[in-house]
Amino acid sequence: VNLVRPDAKRLLEIGANPYFSSILLKEFWSAELDFTNYFSTYPELVTQSLHYENHKGKKRNWKLEFVNVNTEQTAIPTTDGVYDHVVFCEVLEHLTSDPLFSLIEINRVLEIGGTLVLSTPNVARLENAAALLSGANIYDPYSGYGPYGRHNREYTGQELNWLLQYTGFEVETFFTLDASPNNAARYFDVETLKSLVVFRKQDLGHYMFVRAVKRRNVLPALKRPM
């Protein structure tokens, strides 16, 4: 969330649930905030009551409203160029068939020069390299929550850069981090592995974090709500 510029004025967060980043945005940014989920079949307005204690120890009650919409099948329900920021964190890997549709829609609702903040797992992370060398499977199992309950496609940094360039964005900031415990040593001796991956030492973290700027409009997504 720190990739969001301090001067953000109107921001859309896609995939708000479970609201950790939503609460941070509300507490530390003054931007006008809109929220949408990413996988619902039927668009509808949903109100979620949040009860939490903020960084100052103050108990807060917040009725957060967001629109359920499937962002790889249906247009984001707003007009063109209305946001200066879109936050799209931990969503890309859950899409089942059409990441370009979602990214083109994000491009459409952002103004020229607007910012996309995106995070997604790094399929080329150190832990996966170790797992593959040991013969372990790096893919998610089937989920009891359906196809959107698992990671359907994880990306490398190069692939992510290609996707963003193709959909009208220029990557301004890119880095990887282990935001959860790195379990590479569970699969393979890391000292043995080190010489094979040292050339990518900046690209071995579990998660990729990107801030990209919209430089141009792209062709509108073909699908629209009925």
C-alpha positions as CSV (number, residue, x, y, z in Angstrom):
1,V,0.0,0.0,0.0
2,N,3.0,2.4,0.5
3,L,3.3,2.4,-3.3
4,V,0.1,4.6,-3.4
5,R,1.2,8.2,-3.9
6,P,0.4,10.5,-1.0
7,D,-1.4,12.9,-3.3
8,A,-4.0,10.2,-4.4
9,K,-7.4,11.9,-4.9
10,R,-9.7,9.2,-6.1
11,L,-8.8,5.5,-5.8
12,L,-10.4,2.2,-6.7
13,E,-9.3,-1.0,-4.9
14,I,-10.2,-4.2,-6.8
15,G,-10.4,-7.3,-4.6
16,A,-11.0,-5.4,-1.3
17,N,-11.7,-8.5,0.8
18,P,-10.3,-9.2,3.4
19,Y,-10.0,-5.4,3.8
20,F,-6.5,-5.1,5.4
21,S,-5.3,-2.7,2.7
22,S,-8.7,-1.0,2.6
23,I,-8.3,-0.1,6.3
24,L,-4.8,1.2,5.7
25,L,-6.0,3.3,2.8
26,K,-8.8,4.8,4.9
27,E,-6.6,5.5,7.9
28,F,-3.5,6.9,6.1
29,W,-4.8,8.5,2.9
30,S,-7.3,11.2,2.3
31,A,-8.4,10.0,-1.2
32,E,-12.0,9.2,-2.1
33,L,-12.2,5.4,-2.0
34,D,-14.2,3.0,-4.1
35,F,-14.1,-0.8,-3.8
36,T,-15.0,-3.8,-5.9
37,N,-14.5,-7.5,-5.6
38,Y,-13.2,-9.4,-8.6
39,F,-15.0,-12.7,-9.0
40,S,-18.8,-12.4,-8.4
41,T,-21.1,-13.7,-11.2
42,Y,-23.8,-11.2,-10.5
43,P,-23.0,-7.5,-9.9
44,E,-24.5,-6.1,-6.7
45,L,-23.8,-3.5,-4.1
46,V,-22.6,-5.1,-0.9
47,T,-22.2,-3.4,2.5
48,Q,-19.7,-4.9,4.9
49,S,-19.5,-3.8,8.5
50,L,-15.9,-3.6,9.8
51,H,-14.9,-3.3,13.4
52,Y,-11.3,-2.8,14.1
53,E,-8.8,-0.9,16.3
54,N,-6.6,1.5,14.5
55,H,-2.9,2.4,14.9
56,K,-3.8,4.9,17.7
57,G,-5.7,2.3,19.6
58,K,-9.0,3.8,18.7
59,K,-11.9,1.4,18.0
60,R,-13.5,2.1,14.7
61,N,-16.7,1.0,13.0
62,W,-16.8,1.3,9.2
63,K,-19.6,0.4,6.8
64,L,-17.6,-0.4,3.6
65,E,-19.6,-0.5,0.4
66,F,-18.2,-2.4,-2.6
67,V,-19.6,-3.7,-5.9
68,N,-19.3,-7.5,-6.6
69,V,-18.3,-7.8,-10.3
70,N,-16.3,-10.3,-12.3
71,T,-13.4,-8.2,-13.6
72,E,-12.4,-10.6,-16.3
73,Q,-15.9,-10.8,-17.8
74,T,-17.7,-7.6,-17.0
75,A,-16.8,-3.9,-17.3
76,I,-15.9,-2.1,-14.1
77,P,-19.1,-0.1,-13.5
78,T,-17.8,3.4,-13.9
79,T,-17.0,5.9,-16.7
80,D,-13.6,6.3,-18.3
81,G,-10.7,8.1,-16.6
82,V,-12.3,8.8,-13.3
83,Y,-9.5,7.5,-11.0
84,D,-6.0,8.6,-10.5
85,H,-5.1,5.3,-8.6
86,V,-6.2,1.7,-8.9
87,V,-5.0,-0.9,-6.4
88,F,-5.0,-4.5,-7.8
89,C,-3.3,-6.6,-5.1
90,E,-3.3,-10.4,-4.9
91,V,-5.9,-10.7,-7.7
92,L,-4.1,-11.4,-10.9
93,E,-3.1,-14.9,-9.9
94,H,-6.7,-15.8,-9.3
95,L,-8.0,-14.9,-12.7
96,T,-9.1,-18.0,-14.7
97,S,-8.8,-17.0,-18.3
98,D,-8.4,-13.4,-19.3
99,P,-5.9,-11.1,-17.4
100,L,-5.8,-8.7,-20.4
101,F,-9.5,-7.9,-20.0
102,S,-9.0,-6.8,-16.4
103,L,-5.9,-4.8,-17.1
104,I,-7.5,-3.1,-20.1
105,E,-10.5,-2.2,-17.9
106,I,-8.1,-0.8,-15.3
107,N,-6.5,1.3,-18.1
108,R,-9.9,2.5,-19.1
109,V,-11.0,3.8,-15.7
110,L,-7.6,5.4,-15.0
111,E,-6.7,8.9,-16.2
112,I,-3.6,9.4,-18.3
113,G,-0.7,9.5,-15.8
114,G,-2.7,7.6,-13.3
115,T,-1.1,4.9,-11.1
116,L,-1.7,1.2,-10.9
117,V,-0.4,-0.5,-7.8
118,L,-0.2,-4.3,-8.2
119,S,1.1,-7.2,-6.3
120,T,1.0,-10.9,-7.2
121,P,3.1,-14.0,-6.3
122,N,6.4,-14.5,-8.2
123,V,6.3,-18.0,-9.8
124,A,10.1,-17.8,-10.2
125,R,10.7,-17.3,-6.5
126,L,13.5,-19.1,-4.7
127,E,11.1,-21.5,-2.9
128,N,9.7,-22.6,-6.2
129,A,13.1,-23.1,-7.8
130,A,14.0,-25.4,-4.8
131,A,10.7,-27.2,-5.0
132,L,11.1,-28.0,-8.7
133,L,14.7,-29.3,-8.2
134,S,13.4,-31.6,-5.5
135,G,10.6,-32.9,-7.7
136,A,7.8,-31.2,-5.7
137,N,4.8,-29.7,-7.4
138,I,4.6,-25.9,-7.3
139,Y,0.9,-25.7,-8.4
140,D,-2.0,-25.0,-6.1
141,P,-4.4,-27.9,-5.4
142,Y,-8.1,-27.7,-6.3
143,S,-10.0,-25.4,-3.9
144,G,-13.2,-26.1,-2.1
145,Y,-14.1,-22.4,-2.8
146,G,-14.2,-23.1,-6.6
147,P,-11.8,-21.9,-9.4
148,Y,-11.3,-18.4,-7.9
149,G,-10.3,-19.9,-4.6
150,R,-6.9,-21.0,-5.9
151,H,-4.0,-19.5,-7.8
152,N,-4.8,-20.3,-11.4
153,R,-1.8,-18.6,-13.0
154,E,1.3,-17.1,-11.4
155,Y,3.7,-15.0,-13.4
156,T,7.4,-14.1,-13.7
157,G,8.6,-10.5,-13.5
158,Q,9.2,-10.5,-17.3
159,E,5.7,-11.7,-18.1
160,L,4.2,-9.1,-15.7
161,N,6.2,-6.4,-17.4
162,W,5.0,-7.6,-20.9
163,L,1.3,-7.6,-19.7
164,L,1.6,-4.1,-18.4
165,Q,3.4,-2.7,-21.4
166,Y,0.8,-4.3,-23.7
167,T,-2.1,-2.7,-21.8
168,G,-0.7,0.8,-21.9
169,F,1.4,1.0,-18.7
170,E,5.0,1.9,-17.9
171,V,6.5,0.1,-14.9
172,E,7.9,2.8,-12.6
173,T,8.8,0.6,-9.6
174,F,9.3,-3.2,-9.4
175,F,10.7,-5.3,-6.6
176,T,10.2,-8.7,-4.9
177,L,9.9,-9.6,-1.2
178,D,9.3,-12.5,1.0
179,A,6.1,-11.4,2.8
180,S,5.7,-14.9,4.2
181,P,8.3,-17.4,5.5
182,N,10.7,-18.6,2.8
183,N,10.6,-22.4,2.9
184,A,13.2,-23.1,0.1
185,A,15.4,-25.1,2.6
186,R,12.6,-27.5,3.1
187,Y,13.0,-28.7,-0.5
188,F,16.6,-28.3,-1.4
189,D,20.0,-27.3,0.1
190,V,20.0,-23.5,-0.4
191,E,23.8,-23.3,-0.4
192,T,23.9,-25.7,-3.3
193,L,21.2,-23.8,-5.1
194,K,22.8,-20.4,-4.5
195,S,25.3,-20.5,-7.4
196,L,22.5,-21.3,-9.8
197,V,20.3,-18.4,-9.0
198,V,22.7,-15.7,-7.7
199,F,22.3,-13.8,-11.0
200,R,18.6,-13.2,-10.2
201,K,19.1,-12.4,-6.5
202,Q,16.9,-9.3,-6.8
203,D,14.1,-11.4,-8.3
204,L,13.7,-14.3,-5.9
205,G,11.2,-13.0,-3.5
206,H,7.8,-14.7,-3.0
207,Y,5.8,-11.6,-4.1
208,M,6.2,-9.1,-6.9
209,F,5.2,-5.4,-6.1
210,V,4.7,-3.0,-9.0
211,R,3.8,0.7,-9.4
212,A,3.0,1.4,-13.0
213,V,1.9,4.6,-14.8
214,K,-0.8,4.7,-17.5
215,R,0.9,6.2,-20.5
216,R,-1.7,5.6,-23.2
217,N,-5.2,4.5,-23.8
218,V,-5.6,1.0,-25.3
219,L,-8.5,-0.5,-27.2
220,P,-11.5,-1.0,-24.9
221,A,-12.3,-4.4,-23.6
222,L,-14.8,-6.2,-25.9
223,K,-17.1,-7.6,-23.2
224,R,-19.6,-5.3,-21.6
225,P,-22.5,-5.9,-19.1
226,M,-25.7,-7.1,-20.6
